[in-house]
Amino acid sequence: MSDYDILDIGPLDSWYSHFGGFTPDRSRDGRRVVDHEIDTEFIGMTANAYEPGEEAGYWHTHSQIEELYVFLEGTGQMGLDDEVVDVAAGSVIRVGQGVWRTWRSMPDSPGQLRWLCIRAGGGRIAHMPDDAERDTDRSAPW
């Protein structure tokens, strides 16, 4: 059997109905810790949704984890140390170790703020994957 897993997290407009979190006391509507549901080893991911005007209500930082926030819908803001950055569909923000972060959906957002947060730690990722192998002679299965 090949080493892959498949999980359907549903369409974007269903994300807010999922109740989840890293621990029960830190769970809420609109958070899904995907790496708790699918077998990952080197990366983690959450799927998130906030109603207009909703905010995290806390700041956090990591000493070893780097995060990549990929915003898919809505408008919001991220607090990054002493700065505030506007985010919207298409915004991608990398946050390194030691940077304090928080986020909110704008009260006048046209809909929910929806984003993925991808977490990774450990060694640097090569600019060009140095462990890849290509097979240009292999036919596509379709």
C-alpha positions as a printed NumPy array, in Angstrom:
array([[  0.   ,   0.   ,   0.   ],
       [  1.218,   3.502,  -0.821],
       [  2.004,   6.009,   1.914],
       [ -0.769,   8.586,   1.592],
       [ -3.937,   9.582,   3.415],
       [ -7.08 ,  11.346,   2.209],
       [ -9.347,  13.551,   4.327],
       [-12.302,  15.595,   3.049],
       [-12.646,  18.777,   5.132],
       [-15.621,  19.96 ,   3.084],
       [-16.287,  23.109,   1.124],
       [-15.212,  26.477,   2.54 ],
       [-18.742,  27.452,   3.528],
       [-18.958,  24.422,   5.857],
       [-15.757,  25.121,   7.823],
       [-17.366,  27.229,  10.556],
       [-19.677,  24.37 ,  11.549],
       [-16.703,  22.24 ,  12.645],
       [-15.904,  22.472,  16.367],
       [-12.294,  21.667,  17.161],
       [ -8.912,  22.666,  18.471],
       [ -5.639,  21.403,  19.838],
       [ -7.172,  20.635,  23.247],
       [-10.794,  20.679,  24.449],
       [-10.308,  23.906,  26.429],
       [ -8.897,  25.646,  23.313],
       [-11.543,  24.398,  20.892],
       [-14.078,  26.584,  19.111],
       [-16.372,  26.684,  16.112],
       [-14.475,  27.155,  12.881],
       [-11.216,  25.404,  13.778],
       [-10.142,  22.059,  12.421],
       [ -6.732,  20.641,  13.314],
       [ -6.256,  18.598,  10.175],
       [ -3.049,  16.942,  11.379],
       [ -5.012,  15.421,  14.288],
       [ -7.211,  13.661,  11.733],
       [ -4.668,  12.625,   9.109],
       [ -1.255,  11.045,   9.612],
       [  1.384,  13.761,   9.201],
       [  4.95 ,  13.672,  10.43 ],
       [  6.708,  16.889,   9.393],
       [  3.9  ,  19.388,   8.786],
       [  0.705,  20.436,  10.493],
       [ -2.324,  22.323,   9.238],
       [ -5.459,  23.913,  10.591],
       [ -8.487,  25.   ,   8.546],
       [-10.067,  28.102,  10.09 ],
       [-13.136,  30.306,   9.726],
       [-14.157,  33.435,  11.643],
       [-17.437,  35.29 ,  11.398],
       [-17.173,  39.037,  10.58 ],
       [-15.966,  40.836,  13.708],
       [-14.639,  37.67 ,  15.391],
       [-11.058,  37.696,  16.669],
       [ -8.586,  35.303,  18.254],
       [ -8.603,  37.026,  21.639],
       [ -4.987,  36.027,  22.319],
       [ -1.446,  36.362,  20.968],
       [  0.941,  33.457,  20.507],
       [  4.487,  32.756,  19.358],
       [  6.548,  29.656,  18.597],
       [ 10.173,  28.925,  19.417],
       [ 10.614,  26.151,  16.824],
       [  7.617,  26.262,  14.488],
       [  7.292,  28.378,  11.342],
       [  3.746,  29.083,  10.149],
       [  2.353,  29.916,   6.724],
       [ -1.089,  31.562,   6.669],
       [ -2.988,  31.238,   3.376],
       [ -6.14 ,  33.381,   3.284],
       [ -8.924,  32.121,   1.029],
       [-11.979,  34.34 ,   1.663],
       [-13.076,  37.401,   3.604],
       [-11.086,  40.336,   4.95 ],
       [ -9.173,  40.614,   8.179],
       [ -6.033,  41.728,   9.907],
       [ -3.047,  40.064,  11.532],
       [ -1.081,  41.535,  14.392],
       [  2.587,  40.678,  13.873],
       [  4.704,  41.925,  16.795],
       [  4.092,  45.714,  16.662],
       [  2.544,  45.823,  13.171],
       [ -0.969,  45.298,  11.811],
       [ -1.263,  43.787,   8.336],
       [ -4.461,  43.661,   6.261],
       [ -5.34 ,  40.236,   4.818],
       [ -7.824,  39.079,   2.195],
       [ -8.284,  36.231,  -0.259],
       [ -4.9  ,  35.577,  -1.836],
       [ -2.805,  36.896,   1.07 ],
       [ -0.024,  34.538,   2.131],
       [  1.943,  35.415,   5.27 ],
       [  4.942,  33.524,   6.606],
       [  5.532,  33.968,  10.328],
       [  8.884,  32.878,  11.72 ],
       [  9.906,  31.718,  15.16 ],
       [  9.724,  34.309,  17.913],
       [  7.177,  36.549,  16.155],
       [  4.042,  37.276,  18.191],
       [  0.834,  36.904,  16.166],
       [ -2.907,  37.342,  16.437],
       [ -5.693,  37.807,  13.878],
       [ -9.255,  38.979,  13.387],
       [-11.999,  39.101,  10.793],
       [-12.996,  42.67 ,   9.945],
       [-16.465,  43.646,  11.205],
       [-17.375,  44.684,   7.647],
       [-15.909,  41.571,   5.995],
       [-18.186,  40.49 ,   3.12 ],
       [-18.311,  37.027,   4.684],
       [-16.335,  34.741,   6.915],
       [-12.557,  35.062,   7.013],
       [-11.284,  31.638,   5.972],
       [ -7.682,  30.526,   5.987],
       [ -5.274,  27.631,   6.263],
       [ -2.414,  27.723,   8.745],
       [  0.414,  25.388,   7.746],
       [  2.989,  24.612,  10.451],
       [  6.432,  23.097,  10.054],
       [  9.604,  22.835,  12.076],
       [ 13.015,  21.282,  11.799],
       [ 15.491,  21.804,   8.995],
       [ 15.343,  24.186,   6.084],
       [ 13.358,  23.202,   2.998],
       [ 15.491,  23.187,  -0.146],
       [ 14.654,  25.93 ,  -2.672],
       [ 14.446,  23.222,  -5.324],
       [ 13.409,  19.889,  -3.797],
       [ 16.622,  17.894,  -3.646],
       [ 14.959,  14.533,  -3.039],
       [ 12.685,  14.507,  -6.101],
       [ 12.748,  12.082,  -8.987],
       [ 10.879,  12.61 , -12.28 ],
       [  9.568,  10.033, -14.725],
       [  8.615,  11.724, -17.99 ],
       [  7.99 ,   8.337, -19.647],
       [  5.275,   7.249, -17.239],
       [  1.801,   7.638, -18.728],
       [ -0.878,   9.605, -16.876],
       [ -3.581,   7.369, -15.344],
       [ -6.388,   9.268, -17.08 ]])
